[in-house]
Amino acid sequence: MELKWLEDFLSLADSGSFSRSAEQRHVSQPAFSRRIRALEAWLGVVLVDRSTFPTRLTEAGEAFKGPAADLINRLHGARALVRGHQAAAGDALVFAVPHTLAFAFFPAWLGRLKTGFGELPVRLVAGNVHDVVTMLVEGGCDLLLCYHHPAQPVWLDPGRFEGLRLPLEQVRPYLPRRLVGAADWQLPGRPEEPIPFLRYGSNTYLRRMVDTILDRAVRPAHLAMQYESDMAESLKAMLLAGHGLAFLPVSAVAREVERGEVVVAGGPEWSLEMEVRLYRDRANSRPGLLRLWQYLAAQTAHPPG
C-alpha cells in the first residue's frame, strides 16, 4: 500500500470527480483510476460506486474516510516529529518552488521579505508543479510556493496544510520592441499571416493558463507555433532573440520592460491574473518556520479560500 493512494482516495471523496481529482493530484485520469483500484484491491473492498454520477463512495468507502485521514495525519506527524530531532544545516528553511517562480518571482519577494523580517537562511529546490507539491505532501520541504487559479487549482487538504496569499502575478503576451514596426504581431493577429508563437509544453501549469486566456478571448488568436518548451526562461530567451510572441509572467520580464526591450503584444483581454500562494504543513513546528509564518500571516489580509 502506498501513502499516495490514501491521499488520492480522500481527494476523490472530497471532489466527487475522477477527472477533477486527477487534476488536483497532477496525474492523468487513467493513472488516478488505477491507483484507486489498487487501494481497493489492497483493502479487499470496493470504495467507490462507479454506477452513479457524480461519483459517490460505497458504505465501505464512507467508513474508510475517517481512518484514512487519521492515518495520513499520524504518519506525517510522526515524520515531522523525528525530523525535528535532526538539525537542518544552518537552520535553513527549505522552499519548494516551480521553475518560473524560482527564476522570476522568488528572488525579489525574498529580498522584500528580508527587509522587514531580517536575515533568513534559505535552501531553494526548484521543479515542476507536480514535483514541488509532492515535496510538501511527502515532508521534503518546509514551504511550498506556487501559482493558483480557479481554472487550474492546486489542491491541498486544508485540514493538514495552511496557506497564505502573496501578491498577484499576471501573465501577458510580449514581443521584442525592435520587431514592433517590422511585423504586425499584436494580438489577435491576422489569419493570412499568423503570429509566430512560442508555446509552453502540454504538461506545464503556464500552458493551461495560456490556454485559458486563448479560450476566453472574444476574438480568436491567429498563432503559428514555432517553438515549445516547458521553461518560461527558454521562451523568454527565444522571444528576446526575435523568434516570436510569448506569454510570460510580468515578473519574468520586468527588467526588460523597464529598459524598453520588450512590449506588451495585446490588450487586457489577453492577460490573466494568478494568485501566488505559500503553504506549510501544520505538523511542521520548526521554530524558525513558525516565526516566519506568524510574520507573514500578520502581513496578509486573507488566507486562501
Buried (B, 14 or more C-beta within 10 A) or exposed (E): EEEBBBBBBBBBBBBBBBEBBBBBBBBEBEEBBBBBBBBBEEBEBBBBEEEEEEBBBBEBBEEBBEEBBEBBBEBBBEBBEEBBEEEBEEEBBBBBBBBBBBBBBBEEBBEEBEEEBEEBEBBBBBBBBBBBBBBBBBBBBBBBBBBBBEEBBBBBBEEBBBBBBBEEBEBBBBBBBEBEEEBEBBBBBEEEEBBBBBBBEEEBBBBBBBBBBBEEBEEEBBBEEBBBBBBBBBBBBBBBEEBBBBBBBBBBBBEBBEEEBBBBBBEEEBBBEBBBBBBBBBBBEBEBBEEBBEBBEEEBEEEBE
